[in-house]
Amino acid sequence: MSPFTAELLGTMLLIIFGDGVVANVLLNKTKGHNSGWIVITAGWGFGVALAIYCVGSVSQGHLNPAVTLALASIGAFDWDLVPLYIVAQMAGALLGSVAVWLAYLPHWAETPDPASKLGVFCTAPAVRDAKANLICEILGTAVLLLGVLLIGRPGNLNVRAGWDTGFGPFLVGLLVWGIGLSLGGPTGYAINPARDLGPRLAHALLPIAGKGGSDWKYAWVPVAGPILGGLLGAHVFKWLNTATP
């Protein structure tokens, strides 16, 4: 398997788990309808961990343009591979959201609320304030990158024994679960441009009954915020390593 294929499949699996759990909670007449935020955040956390276990040994399991760009910015990833990874992540996110649409095919017509249908695919703020929403996404993604890099430090619980067999992906899944529980309320914690933009594009293109608009006016926030936050978290990690004797 090539790194491109690994990132595509890994991101697709992430979105199948993540958007899938949101569909299960938000869409009418599902077995998990109205089961709540803890179920949603758990589904996303499990999805991250399992996707990294599946493809981490091939591509390191970035699954997120913010991760790819942040690692490249501190010299931990080859800049020449960045465009390849981002294209794969975007394609995987779009394909994963199409799979979720197919899995819940009868439930779209049973759900009258367009916002709930859009919420399956992408994020929206609880209180629409672009500056505050951007800050929240920056903070959430900074915590993600700082946490991932600290978890992966050499000798730290031996988590680097292998991203396909070690303990690291499980801890990253817990990290994402924690971010969702603690910082996810204001914006729905995209913390991943591909996770939001790919499915938002799928929402715009798919023939979903009564779907409404795709909220493109907000779409820049879950792209810019995670990129800026990822850079911030990675460079804080680099500074901590440089500052430590």
N, C-alpha and C positions, 0 to 999 in steps of 0.2 A: 504494500500500500504506500502511495506517495504522501508526503506531507499535505499537499493540496487536498487529496481525497480524504485524508484523516480529519483535517479541519472542517471540510464540508460535512462529512458524516457525523462528526462530533457535535458540531453546532446544530445540525438537524435533529439529533437525538435530544440535545438540550432543549430545543424549542418544542419538540413533541412532548416532553415531560412538563416543561414550564407553561406553555400556552395550553397544553392539554389539561393541566390541573385547574387553570383559570376557567376554561370552558366548563369543566365539571362543576365548578362552584357557581358560576354566573348564569349559565344557560338553563332555561326552564326544562323541567321533567327529566333531569339527569339524576343519577343515583346520589350524586354529591351536592345537589343544589343547596345553596345557602350554608355550606359547611364552614365557611369563614376564612379569615386571614391566616390563621395558623396552618390550615391545610394548604393554602396557596404557597406560603413561604416554604413549607416543608417540601412540597413538590418541586419547587425551583432548586432548593438545596440538594435534594436527592439527584435531580437531573444533572446538575453541575458535576457532582462527584462521579456518577456513573459514566457520564460522557468522557470525563478525563481518564477514568480507568480504561475505557474502550480504545481511546486513540492517543493517550499521553505518551506511550513509548515510541510513537512515530513522529508526532508533531509537537510534543510537549503539552498539547491540550490547551492552547490559548483560548479558542472559542469566542474571542472577543477582540475587536479592533483596538479597544483601549488598552488591553493587555499587550498586544503585539507592538503598538506604538510606544508604550511606556518602556517595555523591555529594550527595544531598539534605542531609545533615547538615552539609556544609561549604559549602552554597550553590551547588553546581555543577549542581544539577538541581531541577526544580520539584516541591515536595512534593505538589501537586495531582495529579501524574501517577504518584506512587508506587503507590497501590493498583492502578491500571490495569496498570502494568508487572508487579507481583507476580502478579496473577491470570493474566496472559498467560504469564509464566514458569512458573508452576505447571502450567497447562494444557498448555503445550508439553512440559514434562518428562514428564508423564503420558502424553501421546500418543506421544512418542518411545520410551518404554519399552514401550508396547503394540506399536509397530512392530518393535522388537527381538524381543519375544516371538513375533510372527508369523514373522519371518525365520528364527528358530531352532526352529520348531515341533516338528520330530521329535526334537530333541536333549534336551528336558526329560525325557522318559520314559527316555532312555538314560543320564541322570545320576542316580545314586542318592543323592548327597549333598545334603541340603536346604540346607546352608550355601553350597555353590557356586551353587545356584539363586538364593538370596537375594543373594549377592554380585554377581550380574549387575545387580541393580536398585539396590542401595544399599550403603552402607559398613558396616563392622563393625570393631571394634578388634582388633588383634593380641593385646594384653594388656588385659583389661577393667578399667579403672581410670578412673572417670568424671572425676575431677579432672585426671588426666594427659591423658586423651583430649580434654577440653575445652581444655586449654592448647595442645595440638598443633593443634587446629582453629583456635584464635584466632591462633596464630603463623602458620600457613599462609595464612590469609586476610588477615592484616595484611601479609604479604609480597606477596600478590597485589595488594591495593589500592595499596600504596606503589609497587610496581613499575609497575602500569598508569599511575598518575598521573605518575610520573617519566618513563616512556617518552613520555607524551603532552605533556610540557612544550613550550611554544612554542619553535621553533627547534631542538629536539632531533632531529637527523637528518631533519628535515622529515616526520616520521611522521604529522603531522596534515594532510598534503595531502589526506586523505580516508580515512575508515575503510573505504570500499569499494575504494579503489584504492591507498592509501598502504602504507607498510611497517609501520605500527603493529600491525595484527592479527597479522601474522606474528611480530612480537616478543612480543606477548601470548601467542601459542601456545607460543613457546619458554619464556616465563616459567612457564606452567602445566606444561609438560613438566618444567622444572627443579624446580618445587615438588614434583611427584610423585616425581621421582627422589630428592630430598634430604630432604623432610619427609613423604612419603606413607606411609612404612612403618608407623607406629604406628596410624593410623586409616583409611587408605585415602583420605585427603585429599578429603573432600567439598568443602570450601571454597565451598559453594553450597547454601543450604537447599533450593532447588527441585530441584536435581540429585538430592538424597537423598530428600526427602519425597514428591515426585510419583511417582517410580518405586517407592518403598516402598508407597505407596497402591495402585499398579497391581499389585504383587506380592500384596497382600492380597486384591484383587478378582478377579484373573485365575484361570482354572481350570488351574493348573499342577500336573501330576502330581507327588505326593510332595513338595510344596514346603515343608512345615513352617510355622512361625510367621514373622511379619514383624519380630520383635525391636523392638516398640514401646517397650520399656523403655529402649532406647538412643537412640531416634529424636530425643530432644530435643538431644543433643550436636551432631549435624551441622546443627542449625538454630540453636541459641544460639551455638555457637562461631564459625561464619562471620559471623553478624551482629555479634558483639562484635569479632571480628578486623577486619572491614571498617571499622567505626567507628574502631578504633585506627589502622589503616594510613592512612585518609584524614586523620585529625586530626594524625598525625605529619607527613604531607605538608604540611598547612596550616601547622603550626608551623614546619617547615623553610623554607617560603616567607616566612613572617612574620619569621623570625629572620635571613634572608639580607638583607644590606644592598642 
